[in-house]
Amino acid sequence: MSFMGKGKKAVAAVSEDSLYADRVRVYPKSVHGPVRRFKWAVLIFCLTLYYVLPWVRWNRGIGRPNQAVLLDIFHERFWFFNLEFWPQDIFYLTGLLIMGAISLFLVTSLFGRLWCGYACPQTVWTDLFMWVEREIEGDRNERMKRDSMPVNFDKVWRKGLKHAVWFAVAFWTGGAWIMYYVDAPTVTVEFWKGTASSEVYLFTALFTAATYLLAGWAREQVCTYMCPWPRFQAAMLDEQSFTVTYQAWRGEPRAQGKRVSGAGGDCVDCGACVTACPTGIDIRDGIQLECINCGLCIDACNHVMEKTGRPGWLITWDTLADQAAKATGIHVPFRVFRPRTIIYLSALGLAAVVMIVALMLRPGLGLSVQRDRAPLFVMLASGDIRDGYTVKIVNKSSTQAIFEISTQGMHGATLTETNEELGPAETLGLPVAGDSVGTFRIMVTGQPAALVDGSQPIDFSLRDTATGELTVYHSVFMGPVRRR
Amino acid sequence: MPTKIEKDDVTGQMTTGHEWDGLQELNRPVPRWWLYTWAACCVWALIWCVLYPSLPGITGYYHGLIGYYQRDAVDADVAKVTAQRAGAMDKIKALSFADIRKDPQLLAVAETAGRITFAENCQPCHGAGGGGNPGYPALAAGNWLWGGTLEDIQRTVTFGIRSGQDDARNSQMPRFGADAILKPAEIQAVADYVSTLWGVPGGTGTNPAEGKRVFAENCAVCHGETGQGNREVGGAKLAAHTHLHGDDRAAILAQINNPKMGVMPNWNARLDAAKIKSVAIYVHSLGGGE
């Protein structure tokens, strides 16, 4: 990708014998324009969602939390509006993460790193922190000038105020994080009264510190050095990806600020794109690891193009294929459907269908049967064979319910429950308290006539006597292998 | 050794000097704060080595300035847990089995304590889950020699079987063959009769009627008229499909000739009363409890 002209990089002017680079501070200059406005809109949306969501209430009836989104780790429940997830439903989260990953691949192959430039929390909070910095310390030139001055009153109060505001925002962020795990109004009151649990204070402090350090200090270093995504996102990009691009065929050779119409390219080499960049790179070097595809350089360049009377969008969104074609005077349309995107789309569609079907078929009745491993079976004095099973029944209703359990597949099998001392009978009624899992020890006794050598299948069927709902669990019954 | 450190024309940066099949690697510097972090980690490690046990010696090791010893930490943890459990274990010791079963929480503690104690002490002979082994009763099966109520089990565990204790369960089967109490033909006949009590592999022999007479005179006192067993004296139930020392004719003859008689230790020497009660509750719950 280095067919573009070589620009002056703001990063790392490194002495050739050093293994370590000092950080080159990035002083992004503020820009105005459609891209910046869109980025603000996404930022406001994301932040509002993050800060407000824990406060949204959702009525679920008495004895249940009324917070719309609550990941209640202590009670092992995840509440999401009218959905209720138990720990055993964790694979839905896996499905969601898989869908998230494939979506990221798809979006990246189509439009480059939109996630990095607009929606990633690191980008959103860094942008917010930069805005705070700009409001207090001024724009790029003013900040650079002040940083090079010796310590004075103006510098101290502005820096102090900036860090205080940063810290406040970070604290608000860390505090809001906690509210996704415990009831928001309750924990807010408890927090200030000093009665909240030590975990609440610990995690608030942790996320406050993380926000302050990552968004205030580390910034683009998180993307460049810490984050694994930029390292392999190149595998999703190809010459058909619609990304932030410097139109070298139009811009080169650079006019070095001289207003020469006719001769030379449109690029006046003013460096506006470089000073606007939040990661401190030169987009004219082409797509590179550090570029988060935010497009702020587009706004910066358009401004200059307008002032110098040249056509805008010298830096624009385009594909490398189109750029190569445009250099020779033709136009290649953007191809949304290519093998890569079709594969991502199909995978995404498949994952979505599986998730939706699984969610719709999610049984209200949960039954799990675990056969004893030791002993595999017991021979009784009568010659009957008995196997032990641990049976767990999930009652997701809020009141106690009776569940009828029986077995199929083995003639004359009788069931005994040893904890509650029920049976022996062919069908047992097991009581389970509301909103809980009942655990039972069920002994199944088989008559020798009904047995085959070794193992044989046996089905446990469970019926909710209140709703009539039925579920079946396939298990096996073990017996001796007879010598003949 | 790097030999060809040179300037890369495209990027203007130096290479590391290593070359693999014509591929060269740029010497890209990492941020300096990584260096500081690494240095801080080294300092941390040094401090750790001074404070904690770290260096091995020939006969011992360097103990560290603060004298940390992992076994102490384990002991402290165990003591803490024991103290936490003391209340529940005292209650298990003091209450009757019936009262323990009325308290679901206490019962859960007892079953857990019993399960762990069983796994540590009883499992080697009686098998995981009380499945039994040849010569060692299958506790889950419920074919008891000395009774399967909670109290029976508690007593057996406490004093053992043929353990030499005064209160131990004691039974002694005569060596009918080795001591020549019965003639070989009589022994064969008894084995014929005993074989009729359940389906022995290899048939029931030639003379069960004579065997029945000999059995009534010599064996029925302990094993019962019909081989139903006698728990008062620990007489095994013979009219059953499972037997402690084997189910076939050879095992029957061996047991009449020169009986094996197992020993179970008196666990009151190793376990406290609360743990023995817990074990009784656990064993009782395995499926054989009465």
Interface residues (C-beta under 8 A of the other chain):
Chain A: S2 A12 V14 E16 S18 L19 Y20 A21 D22 R23 Q221 Y225 D372 R373 A374 P375 L376 V378 M379 L380 A381 S382 G383 R386 G388 T416 T418 N419 R441 M443 R483
Chain B: V10 Q13 M14 N27 P29 V30 P31 R32 W33 W34 L35 G127 A128 G129 G130 G131 G132 A138 A140 A141 G142 N143 W198 G199 P201 K237 A240 H241 T242 S285 L286 G287 G289
